[in-house]
Amino acid sequence: MTSHVLLVHGLYTGVWIMRSLGRKLEQQGFKVHYFGYRTTRQPLVQHAAVLADEVMRLYGQNIENLHFVGHSLGGLLLRHLAAARPDLVRGGIVTVGTPHQGSSVAHRIYRSAYLSRLLGETYHHGLDGNIPALPQSIALGSLAGNHAAGLGKVIGIKGENDGTVGVEETYCEGMQDHIVLPVTHTGMLFSTEVVAQVAAFLRNGHFIRSKS
């Protein structure tokens, strides 16, 4: 039976940023679908309602089970979907570079009168870390990066980070597994190792651990 997976992009991007990951997952045998949304225009709870409609549409095409992969803000959107409609999550969720604990970078931007508007509707019940609890029935794997580059160098994120999100921020209460790879926040979407880990979790419910 073919395994289907829906990819959800992060802040300021679109489905195009997920295409490389999607092609690699197709090579792993997955049937890939994409969900696009205008990230800053509406709160995540409203995006989640639209996402729920899209998921129901896919189930109407004789798809029995659907996995989900969300990058950064996309992972928070999947958290909202899981909380509101756990019945629609009939597969695993992998979040990639998602700040489940809230984003320290977003906190700093939000406190600036000049920059806060850049976050649009993504801060409250999103990047502020105020996300509904993960239902116990949901198998979620969180993948983090620790190759610090870009914005993280300028702002000075504390501890290990991927240049945008701190490793500690990627922990989600109730998650099934967590792994840290040497990738940047955007680079993780083009990493063969990340694809292998995502595929492993969706198939087996856990990431691959080195024997060493």
C-alpha positions as CSV (number, residue, x, y, z in Angstrom):
1,M,0.0,0.0,0.0
2,T,1.4,3.4,-0.9
3,S,2.1,5.8,2.0
4,H,0.9,9.3,1.4
5,V,2.5,12.4,3.1
6,L,1.4,16.0,3.1
7,L,4.2,18.6,3.3
8,V,3.6,22.0,5.0
9,H,6.0,24.9,4.5
10,G,7.2,27.5,7.0
11,L,7.2,31.3,7.5
12,Y,7.6,33.6,4.4
13,T,7.9,30.7,2.0
14,G,5.6,28.5,-0.1
15,V,5.3,25.0,-1.5
16,W,8.3,25.6,-3.7
17,I,10.6,25.4,-0.7
18,M,9.4,21.8,0.0
19,R,9.8,20.5,-3.5
20,S,13.3,19.1,-3.0
21,L,12.2,17.3,0.2
22,G,9.1,16.0,-1.6
23,R,11.1,14.6,-4.6
24,K,13.4,12.8,-2.2
25,L,10.5,11.3,-0.3
26,E,9.0,10.2,-3.6
27,Q,12.2,8.3,-4.3
28,Q,11.7,6.6,-0.9
29,G,8.3,5.4,-2.1
30,F,5.9,8.0,-0.7
31,K,3.2,9.7,-2.6
32,V,3.7,13.4,-1.8
33,H,1.1,16.2,-1.5
34,Y,1.6,19.9,-0.6
35,F,-0.3,22.5,1.4
36,G,0.3,26.2,0.7
37,Y,-0.9,29.1,2.8
38,R,-0.1,32.8,3.1
39,T,1.7,32.5,6.4
40,T,1.3,36.0,8.0
41,R,-2.2,36.8,6.7
42,Q,-4.2,34.8,9.3
43,P,-3.8,33.2,12.7
44,L,-2.7,29.5,12.6
45,V,-6.1,28.4,13.9
46,Q,-7.7,29.7,10.7
47,H,-5.0,28.2,8.5
48,A,-5.6,24.9,10.4
49,A,-9.3,25.0,9.4
50,V,-8.4,25.3,5.8
51,L,-5.8,22.6,6.2
52,A,-8.5,20.3,7.7
53,D,-10.7,20.8,4.6
54,E,-7.7,19.9,2.4
55,V,-7.0,16.8,4.4
56,M,-10.7,15.7,4.2
57,R,-10.5,16.3,0.4
58,L,-7.6,13.9,0.2
59,Y,-9.3,11.3,2.2
60,G,-12.2,11.6,-0.2
61,Q,-9.8,10.4,-2.9
62,N,-9.6,6.9,-1.4
63,I,-6.5,7.8,0.7
64,E,-6.9,5.9,3.9
65,N,-4.0,7.2,5.9
66,L,-1.9,10.4,5.6
67,H,1.4,11.4,7.2
68,F,2.5,15.0,7.7
69,V,5.8,16.8,7.6
70,G,6.0,20.5,8.7
71,H,8.9,22.8,8.5
72,S,9.3,25.5,11.2
73,L,6.0,27.4,11.4
74,G,4.4,24.6,9.4
75,G,5.0,22.2,12.3
76,L,3.1,24.6,14.6
77,L,0.3,24.6,12.0
78,L,0.2,20.8,12.2
79,R,0.0,21.0,16.0
80,H,-3.1,23.1,15.7
81,L,-4.6,20.6,13.2
82,A,-3.8,17.7,15.6
83,A,-5.4,19.5,18.5
84,A,-8.5,20.5,16.7
85,R,-9.0,17.4,14.5
86,P,-7.0,14.5,15.8
87,D,-9.3,12.2,13.8
88,L,-7.8,13.5,10.6
89,V,-4.2,12.6,11.6
90,R,-4.2,9.0,10.6
91,G,-0.4,8.8,10.3
92,G,2.7,10.2,11.9
93,I,3.8,13.8,12.1
94,V,7.4,14.9,11.7
95,T,8.3,18.5,12.5
96,V,11.5,19.9,11.1
97,G,13.1,22.9,12.8
98,T,9.8,23.7,14.6
99,P,10.0,25.9,17.7
100,H,7.4,24.0,19.8
101,Q,8.5,26.0,22.9
102,G,8.2,29.3,21.1
103,S,10.9,31.2,19.1
104,S,13.4,33.4,20.9
105,V,14.0,35.2,17.5
106,A,10.3,35.9,17.2
107,H,10.2,37.1,20.8
108,R,12.8,39.7,20.0
109,I,11.1,40.8,16.8
110,Y,7.7,41.1,18.5
111,R,9.1,43.4,21.2
112,S,10.3,45.8,18.5
113,A,7.7,48.4,17.6
114,Y,9.3,48.7,14.1
115,L,9.7,45.0,13.4
116,S,6.7,43.3,15.0
117,R,4.5,43.8,12.0
118,L,6.8,41.4,10.1
119,L,5.4,38.5,12.0
120,G,1.8,39.3,11.0
121,E,-0.6,36.9,12.6
122,T,2.0,34.2,13.3
123,Y,3.0,35.2,16.8
124,H,0.1,34.7,19.1
125,H,-0.8,31.0,19.5
126,G,2.1,30.3,17.3
127,L,5.7,31.5,17.5
128,D,5.0,32.6,21.1
129,G,4.9,29.0,22.1
130,N,1.2,29.1,23.2
131,I,0.2,26.0,21.2
132,P,-2.6,23.5,22.1
133,A,-1.4,20.3,23.8
134,L,-0.5,17.4,21.5
135,P,-3.1,14.7,21.8
136,Q,-1.8,11.4,23.2
137,S,-3.0,9.6,20.2
138,I,-0.6,11.5,17.9
139,A,2.8,10.1,17.1
140,L,5.1,13.1,16.6
141,G,8.8,13.2,15.8
142,S,10.8,16.4,16.1
143,L,13.9,16.9,14.1
144,A,16.3,19.8,15.0
145,G,19.4,21.2,13.4
146,N,22.6,22.4,15.2
147,H,24.6,24.0,12.4
148,A,24.3,27.6,13.5
149,A,24.4,30.1,10.6
150,G,22.6,33.2,9.4
151,L,20.3,35.1,11.7
152,G,21.4,33.1,14.7
153,K,24.9,34.5,14.4
154,V,23.6,38.0,14.4
155,I,21.0,37.7,17.1
156,G,23.0,35.3,19.3
157,I,20.6,32.5,20.0
158,K,21.5,30.7,23.2
159,G,22.7,27.2,23.1
160,E,22.7,24.8,20.1
161,N,20.7,26.1,17.2
162,D,20.2,25.9,13.4
163,G,20.7,29.6,12.8
164,T,17.0,30.4,13.4
165,V,15.6,28.0,16.0
166,G,17.3,26.7,19.2
167,V,17.5,23.0,19.7
168,E,15.8,23.4,23.1
169,E,12.9,25.1,21.4
170,T,12.2,22.0,19.3
171,Y,11.2,19.8,22.2
172,C,7.5,19.1,22.2
173,E,5.8,17.6,25.3
174,G,4.4,14.2,24.4
175,M,6.5,13.8,21.3
176,Q,7.5,10.2,20.4
177,D,11.1,10.9,19.3
178,H,13.6,13.7,18.9
179,I,16.8,13.9,17.0
180,V,19.5,16.6,16.2
181,L,21.3,16.7,12.9
182,P,24.2,19.0,11.7
183,V,22.0,21.1,9.4
184,T,20.9,24.7,9.1
185,H,17.3,25.8,9.3
186,T,16.8,26.0,5.6
187,G,19.5,23.5,4.7
188,M,17.6,20.8,6.4
189,L,15.0,20.8,3.6
190,F,17.7,19.8,1.1
191,S,19.5,17.2,3.3
192,T,19.6,13.5,2.3
193,E,20.1,12.6,5.9
194,V,17.0,14.5,7.0
195,V,15.0,12.7,4.3
196,A,16.2,9.4,5.6
197,Q,15.2,10.3,9.1
198,V,11.8,11.6,8.1
199,A,11.1,8.4,6.1
200,A,12.3,6.2,9.0
201,F,10.0,7.9,11.5
202,L,7.0,7.8,9.2
203,R,7.5,4.1,8.6
204,N,8.6,2.9,12.0
205,G,7.6,5.6,14.5
206,H,11.2,6.4,15.5
207,F,14.3,8.0,14.0
208,I,17.5,6.1,13.1
209,R,20.1,5.9,15.8
210,S,23.8,5.4,15.1
211,K,25.1,2.1,16.4
212,S,28.2,4.0,17.8
